[in-house]
């Protein structure tokens, strides 16, 4: 049984996220979704199976329930989550490979989250010097420990994807032709849910996510479903299903809207400094005055350590 | 699916049924702090970590805290530990050691930037490990007691196998026992998920599905197919270990104490007969079997265990079957007539209690620590050379230094440790040390073992027992060893190792009571 369930966020953790976070809701959503996009992109470039990347996304979501996203650079947390998950799986990735991929994704050459695709190829843009690499590696290792600690080593992630396949089979939706489209759409919904700023993977168990994804996919294609409350067979009640369906369907719209509100979102990966700039523009402050000084000191110490 | 069940077997509506059978709610919180535990003294220390006894301030229960040492921080948190923790968190069976919590110790001075926090695994405290218990001359297991332990061992193992987990380090030292007669399997540092269906009652295990690294299982408990380097092995490797442990409980010491892999095979042939196409089909085709022509013999199992009775012999014969494809599985072994015969298995509470005995208790670890062997590299748990091609582009990064390909297949003779040479009779009880893969890494013994290959982590209390074997080595062999073992300098070096150990053992007040 333990294999099929995930640890979920407690109400207190969710409350904390909203109340003690230094970010307004919309920025928080932007940070979450764009960072998850970054994780996905890195997973693709590292040629990791989607199951690995998805687990990294879930770990990251779990972690941000404990620590504020503003504590570390978003891309570092994303990279550390990928590092941990790949390490436990069949395809461990070296810090070096991960560093290279993130250097590329964060460079101006990467088409990720950019409205205008960069032209030409200038490798110098994403060349990673030795010292940059060591700095990156140190940050990742520190974050690895931090994440493991925050999660109390609950690194097992149960994904809804395999369950969804079983459910599709049960509903006789698995097969060729139209059925294939539905199955594919179910997987797409489940992967989209990873990006959802509502953090669906830490608020709902995999069986509920799988059921909701099937519901959405069936609706997308107008497939005929049983007349009865079939979701109850999969232990999902109407209310939970409704919530999840709305959640799954809204990801696209939310991000479209945020992009219109904040044009800087179309200029590559979202970083802490961009968020801070936006906050400043809105007249909000992040952290307190002394924070920065400490960071620099830390940085110097780290550089000395890495020698 | 167009029909809804109106009534469930329990006579309620499907909805009520669903509500009554809801999945458990789970959450997570951060780790405990070391301050949540009151330390009650060190139980022992090995190369792979310290073990402390402690009392939980929250629940009052006594626990064992095992420190996770970060040896090569370059790669971050040790991958073996990470995998073990993940596995343990998914397991729940009374005969499998439970991971209760993780505790963290922060450096006391905030200014000390270089010092990293230390992680501990929190596990229930168990009074004995089987190896330590058997080692005591005043402890003799009754047949009913052996049956009781063996039943629990098989139950735990069949649970693991049913969950698609290979333990890969079955040995007496990894079997923990408490004074309530409860037995638990510990040390999942080498465990991994296996592919293929779990063993089925009444069916032979058959062939393996895919390749795994054969650098697993402590030598004395290593099955012949691994010694012959079969890569597609199965759950049958753990069953062989159970056979060895069972026999060890009968005679009171390890039965197959091989000094090298070649010698280990000879001992196995002595016991079970030399391999033929009948008793071990396909053995000639295994990488290690090709150049081998063992002297024909029939095996002395019957003779060696004649005092144990026919039931025990018959079960041993099944557990220690040379043919891994037809070796009995844990589920079937549980139903072996041996357990139905008089004397019947004792109930756990009927078993006499003993003064706690850990190998670590006896502080043998002092000797042990001297020898930090090239530990189970990551390779042994799946990121190594033959981890199924999973390591592409990985070795190059120094991740698995020692696990690199050159290791493969040539570990037979060229790096056999020198200790067995001037040893008289086999050691009374140096269980084959720790993970035995250690003694195969291509590294001169005398050098300080340092470097990227140490995967630093052994979960059982007695962690590193390689040192016991060390005891039997000539002294000078371990002398020149740099700073790692400063602590040893304080001890006298003139005494003979054997004496030394025995003396200390006596000092440690080993009063065993019935």
Interface residues (C-beta under 8 A of the other chain):
Chain A: X1 X2 X3 X4 X5 X6 X7 X8 X9 X10 X62 X66 X83 X84 X87 X88 X90 X91 X92 X93 X94 X95 X96 X97 X140 X141 X144 X145 X148 X149 X150 X151 X152 X153 X154 X155 X156 X170 X171 X172 X205 X207 X226 X227 X228 X229 X230 X232 X233 X235 X237 X298 X301 X305
Chain B: X1 X2 X3 X4 X14 X15 X18 X21 X22 X23 X24 X25 X26 X27 X28 X29 X30 X31 X73 X75 X76 X77 X79 X82 X83 X85 X86 X89 X90 X91 X92 X101 X102 X104 X113 X114 X116 X117 X119 X382 X383 X387 X388 X390 X391 X393 X394 X396 X397 X399
